Amino acid sequence: NYRPELCENVSRKKKMSEEFEANTMDSLVDMPFATVDIQDDCGITDEPQINLKRSQENEWVKSDQVKKRKKKRKDYQPNYFLSIPITNKEIIKGIKILQNAIIQQDERLAKAMVSDGSFHITLLVMQLLNEDEVNIGIDALLELKPFIEELLQGKHLTLPFQGIGTFGNQVGFVKLAEGDHVNSLLEIAETANRTFQEKGILVGESRSFKPHLTFMKLSKSPWLRKNGVKKIDPDLYEKFISHRFGEEILYRIDLCSMLKKKQSSGYYHCESSIVIGKKPIGIRDLINEALHRETMGLKSKVKQIKELLLKPETQAKIRRELFEGRLINNSNSANDVDFSTTLT
């Protein structure tokens, strides 16, 4: 249904001052899927409207679908995401130099900097409300691995980073340089979106995916706005506008929590991971990777044990065995007493 009054509201929103936009910016602004779809409300469609007269039944069906979709989106608050961790020391060193250069010009912005241990590319955001849904998410991630390997056909996916960009002068990020690798990454993101949706998981919009490497965001510290820092001044990173930061080879994709306590390294809490292809690594990296795999395996086993212990039939069996054990012990104690009595 075409609603001209809503479209007029949308037009007015476009004319809002930058001040108002900054005040209303969401804390998840650095996520690549934080967009609002207004196509249905404004009557915009991807296909030409051939028949203007639709049956009342079709209108009811469409209205019901729109209401359901809006209700889902209204309740949607992402709390997990797929992460491509940045491990190239050259990239990390370059970003730290960039951050320090900005802080030297404005010390207040130190509070807005992202820690080097958490540098990553967000591939997909999603909502997982409980442990069962997290397990479904882990299954979806594992199913994603063969699709990605088939897409890459045994080749490495190299991601070069060059230049600086922002989202509304609120989030600063290192750009992914243009090239064929962007299309490959977009295909992986779309495949991930489809795989997780097929599992019934509510995910972000894939069509608005913009790969980026965040290094600062003003929303990290509300104190900044109160003290007059409302935008990231482009002059602060002018010298890095075309700087080459280095290349990251896609090697691992993690299912991470936005809300759980971060690891000691500064990286996000990780529920599970998949390894893509092979990466030439040193002894220290081999040890770290082995420890990472062992940790993931142990976490999975602990979850399985916990689920098993919570089952009513398991708890009933434990109670029964404990009760039978007490009976046997009591019986043995009684026999010991009788035997000692006969000896005296």
N, C-alpha and C positions, 0 to 999 in steps of 0.2 A: 504493500500500500504506500502510495506516495504521500508524504507528509511535508508540505511546503513550509509549515511553521518551524519544523525541526531543522530543515535545511537552512532556513534563515538564521537559526541559532548557531548552526555550524559556521556559517559565514561570519557571524559576529565574533565567534570564538577565535577565528583566524586573526581578528583585528585587536585582540587583547594585548595589553602592554607586556613587554618582556618581564617587567617586575612581577606581574601577576602570574605569569607562566613559571617563573622561578619559584615563587611561593608555593605553587601547587604541584611542583615536580615530585614524582614518586621516588621512594628510596631505592626502588629497583630499576631506576632509569638506565643504569649501565647494562641491563640485560637486553639482549637483542630482540626479544619478543614483546616488549612492553608497548604495545600499540592498541588502538581502539578501532574496531571495524564499524563504520557507519554506513556501509553500502545499503544494507537492507532498509534502514530507517529513512534514507534519502531517495529510495527508489532507483539507485544506480544498479545496473545489471551488466553482466559480461556478455549476454546474448541479446540480439534484437528482439523486441517485443512484437511478435507476429499477431497474436490474438489478444486483443485488449479485454475481451469479455471472457472471464474465467467462470467456471461453475462455482456455486456457493460452497459445494463440498470441498473443492480444491483450496478455496480461500480459508476454510476452517482448518484444513490440514496444515497449510503453510503457517497460519497464525499460531497453531499449537506448537509447531516445530520451532518457530522464532522464540516463543515464550520459554520453551524448554532450554534452548540454547542460551538465551539471556540469563535464565536462572542459574545455569551451570557457570557461566562466565562471571556472574555476580558473586558467586561463592568461591571462585577460583583465586587462589593465592599461592603462587609457586613457592616451594620450600626445598626442592631438590633440583639438580641440574647435571647435565653431562659436560664434563670438563676435559679439555686437552691441556695437560700441564706443560708449562714452559720450563724446559730443563737445560737449554743451551746457555752456558755460562757467559758467552759473549753478549747475548741478548739481555740477560739479567744485569750484567755489568753496565751496559749502555743505558738501560732504563734508570739504574741507580744514579748514574752521572746526570741524566736528565732531571731526575727528582731533586738532586742536590743543587743543581743550577737554578731551579725554580725557587727552592727554599731560601737560597742565598739572596734572592731578590725580594722575597716576602716570607719571612719566618713563620707567619701564621699558617701558611699552607702545609706545614709539616704534618698537621693533623688530618689533612685530606689525602695523604699518600697511602697507596696500597703497599703492603709489605711484600718484599721480594719472594718470600716463600709461597705466596698465593697467586703468582702470575699465571694466567691461564686464558684459554679461549673458551667461551661458553658455546656449546654446540646445540643444546636444547634445554629448556626449563620445563618443570612439571610439578604437579601436586601429588604427593604421596602422604596420605593421612594417618597410616598406621603401619605396623610391622608387616602385616600381610601384603599391603600394597608395595612396601619396600622390596619384599621378596619377589613380587611380580615384576617390579622394575629391574631387579637383578637378572631375572630370567630374560627379560626383553633385551637387556644389554648383551647377554651371552648370545642371544639369537642374532644380534646385530653384527657380530664378528665375521661370520662367513660372507655376509652381503658386502661388507667393506673390502674384504680380501679379494672377492670376485671383481669388485669395481676397480681395484688398484692393479689386479693381475700380476701380483708379485713385485710391483714397482714401489719405490719409496714415494711418499707424498711430502714434498719439501715446501714449507711455508715461510717465504721471505717477508721480513718486516721492514717497512720504510716509511718515514714521515709521521706526522702527528695530526690527529683529528679530535673533535669534541662532539658531544651530544648536548646541544643547547648551551654551550659554554659552562656546563655543569659537571660533565664527566670528560676527563682527558684520556685518550687512548693512543697506542701506537697502531698505525694502519698496517693491514695486510696488503702487500704490494699486488698490483694487478697481474694477471696471467692465467694460464690454464688451470693452475692449482686451485684457483677460486671456484671454478665450476665443479671440480672434483669435491671440494669441501662442501659446496652447496648440495651436491648429490648425496653426500654422506648425511648431511643435516636432514634432508628430505626423507631419506631412508629411515633414519632414527625416528623422525616424527611419525612416520607411517607405522613402524614396528611397535612403538610404544602405544600409539592410539589403538592399534588392533588388539592390544592387551587390556583395553578399557581404561588406560591412564589419561588423565586430563593434562594436555601439554600446551605450550605456547604456539603462536602462529609461525609456521615455517617460512611463509612468503616474506616476512619482514626480517629474516635472518641477515645480520650484518656482522661478519666475523671481525673481532677487534680484540686488542690486548689492553685492558684498562690499567692505568698506572696511578690515577688519582680521581677522586670524586668528592665534591663539596658536601654531599649528603652524609659523609662519614662523621662530620662534626657540625651539629646545629649551631655550635658556638660561633662558627665562622660568619654565618649570616647576621647574627646579632652584633657582630663586630665589623660589619660593613663589607664583608667579602661575599658578593652576590654572583660573581662571574669569574671564570678563568680568563685572565687577560692574555690574548694571543702573543703579546710582546714577550711574555715570560718564556715561551718555548720557540721563539722565532728562529734561533740558531739551529734548531733540530727539525725544522719544517720538512727537510728532505733527507734527513740523516738515515743511513742504512744501519739497522740494529743487528742484523744477522738472520740466520735461517734456523727454523725448527723442523725436525723430521717427525711426522706423525708416528708415534710409537705406542702410545697408550691413551685409552679413553676411560675416564673414571666416572662413577655415579657418586656424586657428592651431595652433602647436606649444606644448606645455607645457614641453618640455625644451630646445629650441634657444635660442640666445642672443637676448635681447630686442633690439628696435630702440633707437636712441639716444633716442627719445621716451619709452621705458619700456614701450611697447606690445609685445605678443608678436610673435614671428616669424610672419609671415603668408605662407602658400603661395599663396592666391588669394582673390578677393573677388567678390561680386556687389552691384550697386547696385540698390536697390528704389525705383522712382518717381523723382521729381525733388525737389530740395531748394533753396530759395532761399538762395544763398550769395554771399559777397563775392569780391573779386578774389583775396585771399590764399588763400581756400578753393578757388577755381577752379584756382589754380596748384598747390596741394598735391594736389588730386584728379587733375590732369593728370599730375603727377609720379608719383603712386601708380599710375595706370593704365599709364604708360610702364614703370615698374619691374616690374609684374606681367607685362607683355608681353615684356620682355627676359628675365625669369626663365624664362618659358615657352619662348622661343626657345632659350635656353642649354640647357635640359633636352632639347629636341628634337635639338639639335646633338650633345649628349653621347651620347644614345641612338643616333644615327646612326653616330657614330664608334666606338661599342662593338660594332657589328654585325660579324661575321666577314667578310662579303662586302665591307664598306666598307674594313676593314683590309687585306684581300687586294688590293683595287684600289689602295690607297695604296702598298703595297709594290711592286706591279707597275709603277706609274707612276714611282716613285722609281728602280727598277732600270732601266727604259727610259731615264729621264733621264740616269742615269750612263753608260749605253752611248753615248748620243748625244754627251755631253760628251767622253767618251774618244775617240770617233771624230773629233770636230771637232779635238781636240788633236793627234791623229795627223796629220790632214790639214794642220794649220798647220805642223807640223814638216817634213813632206814638201815643202810649198810653199816654205818658207824655204830648204830645202836646194837646191832647183832654182834659186833666185835666185842663190845663191853659186856 
